[in-house]
Amino acid sequence: MIVRSATCKDAPMPSPSPHSRPVRILLVEDHDMVAEAICLALERSPDLQIVGRAASVASALADASCCEPDVVLMDRRLPDGDGVAAIADLLALVPNVRVLVLAGEGGGSVAARVAETGGSGLILKARGLNELEDAVRRVAAGEVVFSQDLLGDVLERLSGRVRGLGANLTPREREALDLLQEGRTTAEISVQLGVALNTGRNHVQRVLEKLGARSQLEAVAIARREGLLK
């Protein structure tokens, strides 16, 4: 049975705790089954309340103004953009809101981007619903929360001791990487960049070397994990 999505107008109103009102959550997730599972898991607790659901960055920005959430639980990859890139816009609309990014995968550079843009944390979907529930409470209470396996890397990157993977890619190599993500062949990349075939091959090869990838497909996967691609 499909549970009707909560909106600003019809969000269920669980009984507040005797000491404070429930934490108001705007969920931004474009996969219906994932969103339903998260809603059911969070709303079983009387101190958590889903006040809105959105499936895109544009909808999240519109709903954030009317729903007045305490926490925005934001999927990293959305149909119209990058959830991490949308953090600054959300904070401009609702300055006191806390943004917790939910990602299928992510490396230290992605988590560092969350922190640098004013986000309150990043948690991987694989960590489970109980951990997500705890993270929402902690973020609402003012903590910054990252999955344990990302925290050390985040601190190192923010302190400047480690350059992010792919930080040394040249502008041309980044263009080649973008084209690899589109599934272009080396010949097509060379034409798109306006360079000789051998030069195009060299660009692609250096991308693989700098990302530590053994294939073009692995290079794209690593670049996505590290937040180099949208």
C-alpha positions in Angstrom: 0.0 0.0 0.0 1.3 3.4 -0.9 1.2 5.9 1.9 0.2 9.4 0.7 3.1 11.9 0.8 3.1 14.5 3.5 2.9 18.1 2.4 3.0 21.4 4.3 -0.7 21.4 4.6 -1.5 17.8 5.4 1.5 16.6 7.4 0.5 14.3 10.2 0.8 15.8 13.7 2.3 13.4 16.2 1.8 14.1 19.8 4.6 16.4 21.0 6.9 15.4 23.8 6.0 17.0 27.1 9.2 19.1 27.0 9.4 20.3 23.4 7.7 20.2 20.0 8.7 17.5 17.5 11.6 18.1 15.2 10.1 19.3 11.9 11.7 17.6 8.8 11.5 18.4 5.1 12.5 15.2 3.2 14.0 15.7 -0.2 14.2 12.3 -2.0 13.2 11.5 -5.6 12.9 7.7 -5.2 9.4 7.0 -3.9 10.1 3.7 -2.2 13.1 5.1 -0.4 11.1 8.2 0.6 8.2 6.1 1.9 10.6 3.9 4.0 12.3 7.0 5.5 9.0 8.6 6.3 7.6 5.5 8.0 10.8 5.0 10.0 11.1 8.6 11.2 7.4 9.1 12.0 7.2 6.1 14.3 8.9 8.4 16.8 6.7 11.1 18.4 9.6 13.5 18.5 10.1 13.5 14.7 7.6 15.0 12.2 7.7 15.0 8.4 6.2 18.4 7.4 7.0 18.1 3.7 8.3 16.0 0.9 10.0 17.1 -2.2 11.6 15.3 -5.2 13.8 18.0 -6.6 16.0 20.9 -5.6 13.4 23.4 -7.0 10.6 21.8 -4.9 12.8 21.7 -1.8 13.5 25.4 -2.1 9.8 26.2 -2.5 8.7 23.9 0.3 11.4 25.1 2.7 9.8 28.6 2.8 6.3 27.4 3.7 7.1 24.4 5.8 9.5 26.0 8.2 11.5 22.8 8.8 14.1 22.4 11.6 16.0 19.9 9.5 16.2 19.3 5.7 17.1 15.7 4.9 18.5 16.2 1.4 19.4 13.4 -1.1 22.7 14.2 -2.7 21.7 13.4 -6.3 18.4 14.9 -7.5 16.9 15.1 -11.0 17.6 18.9 -11.3 20.8 19.2 -9.5 23.3 18.4 -6.7 21.8 18.4 -3.2 25.1 19.6 -1.7 25.2 22.6 -4.1 21.7 23.5 -2.9 22.7 23.9 0.7 23.7 27.6 0.4 20.3 28.4 -1.3 18.4 26.7 1.5 20.3 28.5 4.2 19.6 31.8 2.4 15.9 31.1 2.5 15.7 29.6 6.0 18.9 30.8 7.9 18.4 28.6 11.0 17.6 25.3 9.1 20.0 22.4 9.5 20.8 20.4 6.4 21.7 16.7 6.6 22.7 15.2 3.3 21.8 11.6 2.6 24.0 9.9 0.0 24.3 6.4 -1.6 28.0 6.9 -1.7 30.5 9.6 -1.0 34.1 10.2 -0.1 35.9 12.7 2.1 35.8 15.4 -0.5 32.0 15.2 -0.8 31.6 15.4 3.0 34.1 18.3 3.2 31.9 20.1 0.6 28.9 19.6 2.8 30.8 21.2 5.8 32.2 24.0 3.7 28.8 25.1 2.4 27.2 25.2 5.8 25.6 21.7 5.9 25.3 19.9 9.2 26.4 16.5 8.1 26.3 13.6 5.7 25.2 10.1 6.3 25.4 7.2 3.9 22.1 5.3 3.1 23.8 2.0 3.8 24.1 3.0 7.5 20.5 2.0 8.2 17.3 3.8 9.3 18.1 3.7 13.1 21.3 5.5 12.5 19.6 8.0 10.3 17.0 8.7 13.0 19.7 9.3 15.5 21.5 11.6 13.1 18.4 13.7 12.5 18.0 14.2 16.3 21.7 15.1 16.7 21.7 17.6 13.9 18.5 19.2 15.2 20.2 19.6 18.6 23.1 21.5 16.9 25.6 18.8 16.3 27.5 18.2 13.1 27.2 14.6 12.1 29.1 12.5 9.5 29.2 8.8 9.0 32.1 7.4 11.1 34.0 6.2 8.1 34.1 9.7 6.6 34.8 11.8 9.7 38.6 11.4 9.8 38.9 12.2 6.1 36.6 15.3 6.5 38.8 16.7 9.3 42.0 16.1 7.4 40.7 17.8 4.2 39.2 20.8 6.1 42.5 21.3 8.0 44.3 21.4 4.6 46.5 18.4 5.3 45.2 16.4 2.3 44.3 17.6 -1.1 41.1 16.0 -2.5 41.5 13.2 -5.0 41.4 14.8 -8.5 42.3 18.3 -7.2 45.3 18.3 -9.6 43.2 17.7 -12.7 43.8 20.4 -15.3 40.8 22.2 -16.9 41.3 20.1 -20.1 41.4 16.9 -18.1 38.2 17.9 -16.2 36.5 18.5 -19.6 37.7 15.0 -20.7 36.3 13.6 -17.4 32.9 15.2 -18.0 32.8 13.7 -21.5 33.7 10.3 -20.1 30.7 10.5 -17.9 28.6 11.1 -20.9 29.9 7.8 -22.4 32.0 9.4 -25.1 34.8 7.5 -26.8 38.3 8.7 -26.9 37.9 9.7 -30.5 34.7 11.6 -29.7 36.4 13.4 -26.8 39.3 14.4 -29.1 36.8 15.9 -31.6 34.8 17.7 -28.8 38.0 19.2 -27.3 39.3 20.1 -30.7 42.6 18.2 -30.3 44.4 15.4 -32.2 43.5 11.8 -31.3 46.8 11.2 -29.6 46.3 14.3 -27.4 42.8 13.2 -26.5 44.2 9.8 -25.5 46.8 11.5 -23.3 44.1 13.6 -21.6 42.1 10.5 -20.8 45.1 8.6 -19.6 46.2 11.3 -17.2 42.7 11.4 -15.8 42.9 7.7 -15.1 46.4 8.1 -13.5 45.4 11.0 -11.3 42.3 9.3 -10.1 44.0 5.9 -9.6 41.6 4.2 -12.0 42.3 1.2 -14.1 39.5 1.9 -16.6 37.4 4.8 -17.9 34.4 3.4 -16.2 36.2 3.2 -12.9 37.5 6.8 -13.3 33.9 8.0 -13.7 32.8 6.0 -10.6 35.7 7.4 -8.5 35.0 11.0 -9.7 31.3 10.7 -8.7 32.3 9.3 -5.3 34.7 12.2 -4.7 32.2 14.8 -5.8 34.0 15.8 -9.0 31.0 15.1 -11.2 27.3 16.1 -10.7 
